[in-house]
Amino acid sequence: MARPATDPRIAAGVIALAAIGILIGGAFAGLGIEAVRNPQGAAAAFDNYLFRVARFTVWQALLSMLMSVGPAILVARALSRHPAFPGRGLILRLFAVPLALPAIVAALGILSLYGRAGYFAEPLAALTGGTWPGIYGLSGILVAHVFFNLPLATRLLLEALQTVPADQWRLASQLGMGARASFRLVEWPAIRAALPGIAGLVFMLCITSFTIVLTLGGGPAATTLEVAIYQALRFDFDPARAVALTLLQIALTAAVVLALLRLGANTTGDANLSVARRSYISAGFGEKLLNAAVVALALGFVGGPMLATVASGLKADLVRLAGEAAVHRATATSIALATLSATLGCTLSLSLVMARRALAATRGNHPKTLLESMTDTGAGFVLVVPPVVIGAGWFVLVRQSVDVFALAPFMVVSVNAVMAMPFAVRAIRPAHDAAAERHERLCAQLGISGWSRLRLIDWPVLRRPLATAFAFATALSLGDLGVIALFGSDAVQTLPYLLLARMGSYRTDDAAGLALMLGMLCLALMMLADRLGKETSK
C-alpha cells in the first residue's frame, strides 16, 4: 500500500485544504490588516448601531426558527400519520422545491403575493381597514424565511419519524392508542431527539441570510449584520465599520455552528425522502380532517409564492427580455461562472474525500492524525464564514492595490465553489468510500494509483455522484447574490445581479420575468441532481 507521503490522493487533499485556507485566510488577513491600520475606527464602530443590528440579526433568526419549526412538527406528524394517501409524494417533492429556488426569486414571489400591489393586497387592506403598506421589514423577512425553512424542517422531522421501528407502531395499534397517546409515547421521543439539531440548523440558515434581508428588509430598522457589511462597503465605504460587523458576524456564526456540532445536526439537509412506508396507524375521521387542514395550509403557504412567481413572470414581456443584450450577457456570465464554480467545488470535494480515505487506510488502528481530521471536516470550515464575510475580507485586502471590481469573476467562482463543498462531499463520499472498501487492497497489490486508479477504478462508480454534485453546485452558484452584490458592476453582471438592478430601478415586470427564467433554470438543475442521486442510491 502506498505510503502517505507518496500517495497522490493525499497530495490532492493537501492542495484542496491549502486552497480553502488561502481563501478564508486571505479574508481574515484583510480584516486584520484593516483593524491594525485603523484600530480607532474599528473600535469606534462598536457603537449602538452595531449592537442594534446584532440584536435584530439574532431576533429575526429566533422568530424565523420558531415560526418554521413549530408548524413543521404539525405538518410532519400529519404526513407521517397518513403514509400512503394520494398526492403525498407530490407534496414531498413540492416541499423540496424551495431548496432549488434562489432567494431573490422567492422574494419576488412573496412580493407578488403580499406586496403593496400584490395579489392579496386588496383583501389584506380590507382586513386592516386601510391601505395595505406591503410586507417590507421584519414581516417580509419572517414570511420568506418560513417559506424556505418550513419545508426543510418538515422533511427532516418526517425523516426522524420514519426511524420509529415498525414494532412500536404495531404495538401501539394493538393497544388501541389514540392520536394523543401515540404522539406522547411513540412520536414525541423521535421528534424530541431530532428537534434541537433541526432548530439549530434553521437558526443558522436565518442568521446568515443575506439576499432575503437585502430585498425585503426595508431599511435600517430591519438590517442584519451581513447586509450592514454590504452597505458599509458598497454605499458608505467604511472599511473600519465593515471589519467590526464582520468580526461580530463570525463570532455569532461560529457559536451557532459549534452548537450544531454538539447537537449532531445535519448542516446540509436531505433532498431525498421516501414517498411512503408501511405503517400500522389508524386515524379517526376527526384526526384525518385536522391533518388534511394542516397539510393544505402548509401546501398553500409554500405553493403560493411559487405560483405567484410563475404568474408574474408570464405577464412580463419574455420575448423582449430574451432578446436583450444585457440579459444575454448576464445569462452567459452566470452559466460560465456557475460551471467553473461547480467544477472547482467538485474537484476540491473529491480531493478531500479521496485524501481522507487514503489516510484512514494507511493509519490502521492508530488514532486519527490532524491531517485526516482536517480532510474529514475541511468542507465544513466554510459554514463558519458566510460568503459575504469572505467577500468583505478580500474587498478590504485588495482595495488599495487592484481594482476590486475586476476580481468579480475570481471571487464568485472561488467563494461559490467552497460554499457548495458540504453538499458535494455529501453526494460523493458514500459512493467513493464504498468503492474504496472493495478495491483498496486489490489496487495496492496491483500497484494501481494516481490517474490510472481514478480513470479505471473510481470513475465508473463516481460518475453519477459527481454529476449530482455538479448539478447541485451549479444551481447554487447560479442563484447566488452574496458575492456578486459586493463585486458586481456594469462590466460583470449575473442574472441575480441584473434582477436586483431591475428591482432597484422599479422595473418590476422585467424583474418578474428574469425571476421566472432564473427559477426555472435552477429548478431544472436541482431536479437533475435529485434524479441522479436517486439513481446512484439504487
N, C-alpha and C positions, 0 to 999 in steps of 0.2 A: 504494500500500500504506500502511496506517495507520502513523503514527509510534509508537514505543514509548510515548511519554508519553500518547497518547490511545487506545491500544488497550485496550478493556475487558478482554481476556483477561489482559493483563499486570497490570492493576489487581487482578483477581481473584487472580492468583498472589501478588501482594504481600500482599494481605489474608490469604491462606492461610498464607504464611510468618510473618506477624505473629501469627496465632492460635497456630501451633506455638511461636513464640518466647515468647509470653506464658505458655503452659502450662509449657514447660520452664524458662523464665527465672524464673517465679514459684516453681517448686520449688527452684531454685538460690538464689533470694533468701531463701526461708525457711531454708534450710540455712546460708547466710552470716550472716543476722541472728542466728540462734541461736548460731553459733560466736563472733560478736562479743560477744553478750550474756553468754555463759558460756564464755570461752576456756579457763579452767582445767578445767571439766567436760569439754569436748570433748577437750582434750589428755589428761586423765586416763583417758578412755575407751579410749585406745590401750594397752590392757593385754594380759596373757597370754591372757585370754578372747577378745578380739577377734582376735588373731593365730591362736589355735587355731581359731576359726570360719572365718577366711580360709583357713587351711591345709586344713580339711575341705572347704570350698567347691571349691577347686581340685582336691583329691584325688578327690572323688567325681565331678567333671566329667571328669577324666582317665581314671578307671576306666570310667565310663559310655561315654566316647568309644571306648576300646579294645575294650570288650565289644560295642559296637554296630557299629563299622566293620569289625573283624576278621572276624566271621562274615558280615557283609554282602558281603564280597568273594566268599566261597564261594557264597552264595546267588545273587548277581547273575551270577556266572560259570555256575552251574548253569542258571539261566533263560536265559542267553544261548546256551549250548551246545545248547539244545533250544527253538528259537523257535516251534514250531508244535504242541506236544503239547496234547491236550485238557485244558481247565481252566486253561491258562496265563493267559488273560485274566481269569478269575475270581480267580486268586491275586493278580494285579497290582491288581485292584480291592480285594481284601481288604487288601492292603498299603497302600492309600490311606485305609482307614477310620480308623486312629489319628490322621490329620490332622484328622478331624472330631470325635473324641471329646474332651470336656472332660477335663482331667487328673484331676479329682476322681472322675469316672465310671470312668476306667481304674483309679484307685487302689482303688475299691470292688471292681472285678472281680478285681484281683490279690489283695486280701484275701480274697475269696470262694474263691479257689483255694488260696492259700498261708498264709492266716491261721491263728490258733490253732484256730479252729473251721471252717477251710476244707475244701474237698472233698479236698485232698491231705494234710490234717493227719495222718490215721492212717497212710498209707503212709510219710510223712516221719518220723513218730515211730518207726515200726518200723525204718527205716533208721538213725536216730540212736541207737536203743537207749534211748529215754526219752520224756518228754513233749515234744511239738513246741512251742517257745516262740512261734511266729509269725514274721512276716517284717518286723517293725518295725526301723528302724535302717538302717545302710548297705546291707544286703542288699535290703531292700524298695525303697530309692531306686534301686539299680542295676537291679533287675528292671523297675521302672516305666520308667526311662529307656531301657533296651534295648527294651522293648515299643514305645515311641514312635519311637525313632531307628533301630532295625534296619530297619524297612520303608522309612523315608525314605532312609537310606544305600543300601539295596539298589536302590531305584528310581533314585537319582541315579547310582550306579555302572553300572547297566544302561543308563541313558541314555548314559553315556560309552562303554560297549562298543558301543553301536549306531552310534557315529560312526566305527567302523573301516570303511574302504572295502570294498565287496564284492570288489574285485580282490584284496585281501590274503587274504581267506578263500578265494577261488578258487585263488590261487597256493599257499596252504598245503595245500589239498586235493590239488592236482596233485602237490605234492612229497611227499605222504603223511605229513605231520606228525602226530604223535600228540598226546595231550592236553597233555603236559608241554612239548613244543616249541611248540605253539600258544600256550600260556599265556605262555611266556617271550618269544617273538618277536612275537606278534600282540596278545595281550590285555593283558599287563602294561604295555606302554608307554601304552595308553589309560587303564588304571586308575591308573598312577603319576601321569599328568598331572592327573587329577581328584581324586586322593586327598587332597592337602593341603587343598584348599578344602572338601571334604566333611567331613573330620575336624575342621577348624576350625569349620564350621557346627554340627556336633553338639556340639562342646565349648562353643560359645557358648550353645546351647539348654540345655545341662545346667548351666552356671554361673549362668544366670539363672532356673533352675527354682524356683518358689515353692510351688505347690499340692502337688506330689509330696512335697516335703520336709516341708511342713506336716502332711500327712496320714499319711505313712509314716516320718517321721524318727525318732520315738520318744524324743525327749529332748535334753538339752543336748549329749550326745556326738555327735549326728547332726543338727547345725543349720548351715544355710548363712547367708550374710550377709543375704539378703532375709528369711528367716524371723526372724533375730535383730532386724532392723529392725522387723518387725511386732510382735514380743514386747516390744521396748523401748518402743514407743508404746502398744500396747493393754493390756499387762499391768503393766509396770514404770513406765510413763510417765516415761521417762528420755530427754528430747529430746537431751541432750548426747551420750549414747551412740548414739542413732539417727543423729545427724549424722556421728559418726565412722564408723559402719558404712556409711552411705550413701556417704561420700566414698571409702571403700575399694572398695565395690561399683562405683562409677562408674569408678574407676581400672582395675579388673580388666576390666570390660566394654569400656571404651574400648580397652584394649590388645588384646583379642580381636578387636574389630571392625576395628581398624587392620590387624591381621594378616590378617583375612579379605579386606579390600580389596586388600591387596598380593598375596594368593593368587588373587584373582579369583573368590571363592566366591559362589555363588548363595544369598543370605540368606533367600529365601522358599521355596526348594524348587520342585517342579513336581508338580502333581496329575495332569497328562495324560501318558500314555506309550503309545506304540503297542503293540498287543497282539502282533503278530508281524512278522517281517521275513524276507526271502529270505536264505538262508544256504547255505554250501557245507560245513558242518561234518558230519563223520561220526564219531559216538561209538560206541565199543565197548560190549559188554554190561556189563562191569565198571564203566565210567565212568557208564553210564546208571543202574546200580543205586546207585552212590555219590551221584550228583546227585539221584536221587529221594529218597534218605535225607536229604540236606541240605535239600531243599525241604520235605519232610514235617516235619522237626524245626522249621524256621522257621515253617511253617504252624501247627503245634501250639502253638508258643510265642506267636505273635501272636493266633491264634484262640481260645486257651484263655480269657484274661480276658474276651473279648467274649461267649463262650458262658456263662461264669460270671455275668457281669453280667445277661444275659437270664434265666438260670435263677433267680438270687437275686431278681431283680425280679419275676418271675412268682409267686414264693412269697409276696410281700407282699400285703397287702390293698389292691389297687389301687383297688377301688371306694370303699373308705373314704377312701383318700388323695385320690382325685379329688373327693370331696365335702367335704373340709376347707376351711374358710375361709382358713386360713393358706396352704394350697397355692394356692388361687385368687388370693390377694393376691400371693404370690411369683411365680406364673406371669405374672400381669398386669404386675407390675413389671418382670420380666425381659424380656417381649416389648416393653413400652413403651420401656425403656431401650435395648434392643438395636436397635430400629427407629430411634430417634433417633440412636444412635451410628453405625449403618450409613449413615444419611442424611448426617450430618455428615462422616463419613470419606470417602464417595464424592464429596461436594461439594468438600472440600478437595483430594482427589486429582485430580479433574477440573480444578480451578483450576490446580494446579501443572503438569499435563500440557499444558493449553492455553497457559499462560504460557510454558513452555519452548519450545513450538513457535513461538509468536509472536515470541519474542526471537531464536530461531535464524533465522527468516525475514527479520527486519529487519536483522540484523548483516551479512549477506552473507558475504564472505570474511574479515572481521575476526575477531580472537580472541574467545573467549567472555568475556562480561562476568561480574562477580561475581554479579549478579542471575540470569543464566542458569544459572550453576553451582549456585546455591542452589536454583533451581526444579528442577534436574535431580537433586539429591541431598537435597532437603529432606525427603522422606518417609523417608529413611534415618537422619535425625538421631535418631529415636526408638529406634533399635537400641542406641544408647549408653546410654540411660537407661531401665531397666526400669519397668514400671507401678508396682511397689511403691515405687521410689525417687521417682517423681513424686508419688505419693500421700503419702509421708512428708514431702517438702518442703512441700507445701501444708498438710498437717496441722500442721506446726510453724509455718508462716507465719500461719495464721488462728486458731490455737487460743486466743489471748488477746483476739480481737475478736468472733468469732462462734461459734455452736455448730457444731463441726466435723462433727457427725453430720447436721446439716441440709444440708450440702453434698454428701451422698452422691450424689443423682441427677446433679448437675452434674459431679462428679468422675468418676463411672462413665462417663457419656456422652462427656465430652471425652477422657479418657485412652484408652478403648477405641476411639474414633474415630481417634485419632492412631496407635494401635498397629496398626490394620488398614490404614493407608495404604500400607505397602510392598506388600501383597498387592493392594490395589485399583489402585494405579498399574501394577502388572504386568499386570493384566487390561485396563486401559483404554488404556494408551499405544500398543500396537501398532495397534489399530484406529483410534485418533484420528490418529496420525501418517500412516498410510496414506491416510486420507481427506483429511487436510490437504495431503498431497503432490499429490493430484489436483485439489483445489478451491481451493487458496490463491490462485493467480493470478486465477482467474475471480471469486472473491469480492472481490478487491481492485479488479478492473476494474469490477465492478457496484456497488461500494460497499456490499456486504452485510457487516454486522458486528454485534457485540453479540448481543442476544436473537434478532434475526431470523436471524442465521447459525446460532446454536445450535439454533433450532427447525426451520429449513428444511434446513440442510446437515448439521450434525453429529449431530443427534438420531437420524435413521434409522440411522446407522452405529453410534452409541454405545449404542443401546438395549440390545442383548444384552450387550455387555461391562459396562455399568453394572449390569445385572441380576445378572450373575455376581459382580461385586464386592460388590453389596449383599447377596446371599445369603451369601457368604463372610464378610463383615464382621458380619452378624447372627449367624451361628453362632459366630464367635469371641467376640463380646460376650456371648452367652447363656451360654457355658460359663466365662467368666472369673470368677476368685475373687480376683485380686490386689488390686484397688482396693476392692471391696466388703468385703473382710476387714478393711481399716482403717477404713472409714467406715460400714459397715453397723451397723444397730441393730434393735431390735424394730419400729421405725416404718418402716424401709426394708430389706426383705429380698428378695433374688433367690432363684431356685431353687438355685444353688450354695451360697449362704449358708445357706439353710434346710437343705440337705442336710448341710452341715458341722455345723450346730447339732444335727441329729438324731444324727449320728455322735458328737458330744461328749456327748450325753445317753444314749448306748448304746441308742438305738432303731434297731438295725441293720436290722430288716425295713423300717421306713419309709425309711431311707436307701437301701436297695437299690431300693425301688420308685421313689423320686424319681430315683435314678441312671438307671434304665431309661427313665423319662419324658424326662429331660433328654437322655440319649444319643440316643434315637430322634428327638427334635426337631432336635438339632444335625446328626445324620446325614442327615436328610431335606433340610435346608438345604444341606449340602455336596454331596449328590447332585444337587440342583437346580443349584448353582453349576457343578459339573463338566459336567452336561449342557448348560447354556447355553454354557459355554466351548467345548465341542466343536462345538456348532452354529455358534458365532461363527467358529471357525477353518476351517470348510468353504469 
